[in-house]
Amino acid sequence: MPKKAKPAGSGKEEGPVPCKQMKVEAAGGPSALNFDSPSSLFESLISPIKTETFFKEFWEQKPLLIQRDDPALATYYGSLFKLTDLKSLCSRGMYYGRDVNVCRCVNGKKKVLNKDGKAHFLQLRKDFDQKRATIQFHQPQRFKDELWRIQEKLECYFGSLVGSNVYITPAGSQGLPPHYDDVELEGEKHWRLYHPTVPLAREYSVEAEERIGRPVHEFMLKPGDLLYFPRGTIHQADTPAGLAHSTHVTISTYQNNSWGDFLLDTISGLVFDTAKEDVELRTGIPRQLLLQVESTTVATRRLSGFLRTLADRLEGTKELLSSDMKKDFIMHRLPPYSAGDGAELSTPGGKLPRLDSVVRLQFKDHIVLTVLPDQDQSDEAQEKMVYIYHSLKNSRETHMMGNEEETEFHGLRFPLSHLDALKQIWNSPAISVKDLKLTTDEEKESLVLSLWTECLIQVV
């Protein structure tokens, strides 16, 4: 029987990079985001820019400002988060630092005006009105359904965590000095959805222009505008005088999702597989090697040879063992969006699968299938197991909040002999249980029953 999965532990200088601006008139009729699929959502988010154009010309390269004169879209963006939303949220128990920050840019530096303990709306409004402070709300998708809906689809689209923050700034004020995203946000790409009034954003500060030789771009943003910029873009935003206030939502993704991260994640599995067949990798290192200040020529040469061996093996490898990235992503991401309370994801529904049933995978974008050494064995003779992790039962309320102690894996594990049958289910729109590549009918029924119990398949 399958078991529940357990936690496991160029030398040329680049020239200026211009900020592309697209002005689009309304094509007639209301414009809404398309939630039919993750790809359709992203396409509608950056419309009229084509997805292929975006990733070829802008992704990780240069900023993009999309301005759409569409009242329906402006109204939609404006509904994502409002100053008045804070009143109801504060009644649910919001805390300074964890959920909300109050800050203002004073003499080019960020001044934090947080109080201690719970945040009360009247105090927030007082600081906002009298001290002209910016209110920053962390991860509003925990409470705002439409942001949950957007970010859940984007996590499916990118295969990476997607976080958000809200910034509400009074007229004639600025919350943050010129900055770029620091180590905590390294590797993230940002979208800013602007509503309901007009802030002024400067892509780079003057000091940054002098330091890195890139131009300063200033542009007015209005309701319905979307601004994308890659990691490391120095930016600041302020609200001009004469307005009520400005609100914008930042949506960020691709944190710790580089090739370097992926290499660190998969190299241990590659070494694990290779060492089982290559006796040289299992021989001991020279005595006192760890006590030496500098690596010896012999040690460096041996390591270089091992790396070449690993590279040769990698060329013919179809399945890389993921150590942490898959598990971390699926464990911390949002659960599937549900307009209700999500109860339908807690218990299986529909017919019980039998040998004569036809089944299909559901919530495929929320499931990962991976092969790992058996995490219940600690000896050198670890066998490989098939692990299935899913996010159907994840907590929306702790999303992107770093609550490691409140997070657990949800999923199943199976013997390696079940891998082909699982691939059949993964790769087929629908499949008959009796056609699964397993030895006995009992194994076939047991497999689909386990998946059905976790709400991962349904009978068609």
N, C-alpha and C positions, 0 to 999 in steps of 0.2 A: 504494500500500500504506500502511496506517496505520503510524504510528511510535510507539515507546515514549514516554510522557510524560516530559519532563525537568523537574527542579526549577526553580522560579522564585523566582528570588529572592522658691388655697388659702391662703390666708393664715391659716387657722384652725389653732390649735394642736391637735395630736392628743391624744386622751385615752389612758389606759392601754390596753395591748394584752394581754388575758388569755391565759394559756397553757391551751389546751384539753386536758383529760385524758379519755381513754376507757378504761374498765375493761371487759374482755370475759372472760366465762367460757368455758371450753372447750366446744365444741358437741358433743363426743363424737368419739373417734377421733383419730388423729394429724393435726396440721396441718402442711403442708409448703408451701414456695414452689412456685409453678407456673411452670415454665420452657417452657411450650408456645410462648409468643411474648413479645416485649418488653412488650406491654401486660398480658398475664396475669401476668407476673412482678411488675410494679409494683402491680397490683391486689392480689396476694397479699401483697406486702410491707406495704401500708398497711391491709389488711383488719382490721376490718370497715368502715373508712371508704371510701366510694365515691370513685372517681377524680374525678368531677364535683364532689363536695362538697369534696374536698381542694384542687383548683385554684381553686375559687370562694371558699373561706373561709380557707384557710391559706397557700397558696403565696405567698411574698413578703409575707405579712401578719403571721402570728403563729405561735408554736410549737404543736406538737401532740405529746402523749404518748399512746402506745397501749400499754396493759398487757393482756397476754393470758395467762390462767392455763392455759397449754398446755404440759405437760411435753415433748412432742415438739418443739415450736418452741424451747423453752428449750435442749434438748439440741442441736438443730441450730445455733442461734446459738453455743453453747458450743464447737462443733466447728470454727468458722471460724478461730479462732486461740487457741492456748494458750501458757502460759509455757514448757511443755516443747518447743514447736515451735522455740524459739530455739536449742536445742542443735544440732539438725540443720541449721538455717539458718546458724549460725555456722561450721559445718564446710564450707560452700560459699563462704566468703569474704565476710563482711559487714564493712563499715567504719563507724567512728564518723562522724557527720555526714551521710554519704551514705545509709546504710541504717538506722542506729539512733542514737537520742539517749538519754542518761541525764540526768534532771533532777529537781529538787525545788523546790517553792515554799517559800522561806525568808523570813520577815518580809514577806510580800506580794510578793516578787520571785522571778523564775525564776532558779534557779542551775543551770547546766549542768555536769555532772560527767563529760563525755566524756574518754576517753583519746585517744591518737593511734593512727592506723593501724587494724589489724584489730580487730574486736570478738570477744572470747573469751567463751564462755558462762559459765565459772567466774567471771570478773571481773564480768560482768553480774549473775550471781546473788548475788555478794558485795555489790555496790552495792545491789541490790534488798533483800537481807536486812538488811544492817548499816547502810546509810545511808538506808533507807526511800525509795529513789529510784524514780521512775516510769521505765519503759522504753517509749520510743516507737519503733515500727517503721514505716518509710516504705514505702508502696505494697506491701503484702503480696500483692496480686493477682499480682505477678511470680512468686511461688513457691507460693501456695496456690490450688489449682485451683478450689475452690468460690467463692472471691472473684472469681477470673477469670470464672467462669460468671455470677455475679451482675452484675458491673460491665460485662461485655460486653453483656449484655441491656439494662442501663440506658443505656449509650451509644447503643444502637439506639433506645431509647424516647425519650430526650431530644434526640438529635442533638447531643450535646455530650460533651466528655471527662468521665470519672468517675474520681476518684482516691479513695484510702483511706489511713487510718493506724490503727494499733493502739496503744492506751495500756494498760499493765499497771501497776497502782498497789498498793503494799502497804497493809495495814490501818492506819488511823490516819494516813494520809499524803495529800499532794496534790502533783501534779506541776506544775501551771501556775497562776498567779494569775488573778484575774478578767480576761477579755480578750474581744475580738471579733476576727473574722478580719481581718487586715491587708490591705495592698495586694496581696500575693501571692495572696490568696484572695478578693479582692474579687469580688463577684457570685456567690459560691458558695452553694448551699443544702446543708444538712447533715442527714444521718440518722445516728443513733447506735444501733447494735445492741448491747445490753448482755448480757453473759455473763461467767463463769458464777456470779459472786457479786454482791453488791449495793453499788454506789457511791451516793453522794449527790450530786445535781447541783443547783446553784443557777443559775437562768436568768440572773439579774442580780446583780451585787454591790451591797452597800449604798451604796458610793460612787457607783455608776452610778445608783441610785435617786435620790440627792440631786441628781445632775447633770442627768439627763434626765427625772426625774419619772415613771418607770415603776416598777411594783411588783416586789418580789423574790418569786420563786417557788421554793420548795424542795420536792423530792419524792424519795422513795426509788424507785430503779430496781432491778429484779430480773431474773433470767434470762428472756429472751424479750421484754423491753420494747424498744420503738422510740421514739426521740425525734427529732422534726424541728424544726429552727429555721432561719429565713431569715437571709440575710446581715446582718451587723451586730448580731446578738443577742449581748449581753454575757453570758458564762457562765463557770462554773467547775465542776469536778467533784472530789470527794474521796471516799475510801473510809473508812467508819466503822471504829472500833476493834472488835475482836472477830471479824473476818472473816479468811479466809486471804489473799485479795487480790481485786481486781476487774479485769476486762478489758472494754474496749469498743472497738468498731470504728467509726470515723467514715467515712462515705461522702459525698463532696462532688461537686457538679456545677455547671454554668452559670457557669464562670469566663469572663470577657470575652465574654459572650453577650447583651449588652444591645442595645436599639435604637440606642444611640449607636455601639456597635461595628459593628453591621450597616450603619448609615449611612456610617460611614467606609470600610467595606469595599466598598460598592456605588457610592459617589458617583464614584469615578474612572472606572468603566466607563460610567456615565451621561454624564459629561463627554466621554469618548472618543467615544461614539456621537453626541452632540449636536454636538460640534465639527466632525465630518466634514460636517455639513449646514448649520451656522450659521457663516457667514464672520466674524461679529462676535467669536465666541469664539477665532478664530485671528488676530485683529489684535493688535499689540503693546501692552504696557502702557505708560503714560507714562514718559518718561525719568526716571531717578533715583528712581523710586517706591520701590525697595527700600532706598534710602539715607535715606529720610525717617523721622523719629521717630514721627510720627503719620500716620494715613491721611488722605488728602485727601477732601473732600466728593465730588469727582468720582469718585474711585476707589470709594468706598463705594456711591455711587449706581449705578455700573456693575455692581458685584458683586451688588447687590440685584436688579438687573434680570436678570442672568444666572441667579440662583437661582430667580427666578419662571419663567424660561424652562425651567429644568430640572424644576421642579415640574409645569409643564404637560405636559412630555414624559413625566414619570413616570406621570401618570394613565393614559396609554394604553400603557404598557409591560408586557408579559407576562413577559419574561425579563430579569432583572437580572444584569449581569456581576459575579460575585463575585471580588474580587481575591485575598483570602487566607484567609477564614474556612473555606470548604469544603476547600481544600487542607490547611490546618493541622489541621483536625479529622480528616480521613481519614488524614493522614500520621502522626498521633501517637496514634491510638486503638488499642484492643486488637484483635488478630485474632479471628476467630470462635472461640468456645469449642470445644475438641475434647478428648474424654476420652482420646484417644491422643496421639501426638506431633505431630499436625497435618500429617503428611506428605501427607495426601490433598489438601491445599490447594496444594501446591507444583507438582504436575503434573496436567494434565487427565485425566479419566477418562471412560469410556463411549464411545459411538460418535462417530466423526468426523462433524461436520455437513456435509451436502451440500445441493444445491439442492432436493431432494425431501424434506428433513428438516423436522421440526417441533421448534422449540427453545423453551426458556423460560429466563428469567433466574434465577440462583441467588445467594444471599447479597446480596439486594437492599439490605438494611439496611447493608451494608458498602461500598456503591458510591455515588459521586456523579458526576453528569453535568453538565458546565458548559460554557459557551461563553466563550472568552477570545481576546484577540488572540494571534496566532502568536508564541510565546515564542522562536522561532528567528530572528525578524526584529526588527531594532532601528530600522528607518527609520519614517518617518511613515505609510507606506502599508501598515501591518500588516494582514494579512487575519485574519478570525476563523477559529478552529478549534474543533472539538468535543473536549473533554478528558474522559476517563474516569479517575477515580482510585479505587483500592480499597485495603482494609486487609487483604486475605487473607494477605499475606506480611509484615505488620508484625511487629516484635519485641516479644514479650510482656515480655521481661526488661528492656527500657528504657522501658516505659510510664510516663509522668508523671515521668520522671527528668531531663528537660532535656538529653538526649544528642543535641543537634542534629547533631553531626558523624557520628553513627551512624544518622541517619534519612534515608531517601530516598523519593521518590515511586514508587509502583507503579501502572502504568496504561497507557493508550493515548491516541492522538490521531487524529482523523479529519478529513477536509475537511468544511466546513460543509454540503456537499450530502448528507452522511450523517445529518444531524440527525433528519429525519423518520423514517428507517428505525430509528434508535436509539430514538426515542420509541415506535415501534410495539412494539419488544421490551420496553421499560420498562413500558408500559401494558397489555400483554396477558398473560394467564395462560400462553398458549402461542401461537406463531405459525409459520406455514409460511415457510420461507426464500424461496420463490419469490414470496410476497406482499409482500415488503419493498419499500418505495418507493425503489428505485434503478434507474438506467437500464439496466444490463446484468446478466446472470446472473453474470458474473465478479465484479462489485462485491459482489453479494449473498453469494456464497460466501466471498469474501475477508473481508468484514465478520464473518460468523459464525465463521469459522475463527480470526480474531484474538481474538474474545471467548472462544471455547472454549479457546484456548491459555492465556489468563489465568485459566481456571477460572470465568469469569463466566456462562457459559450451559451448558446440557446438552441433549442430544437426548432427546426424549420419545417 
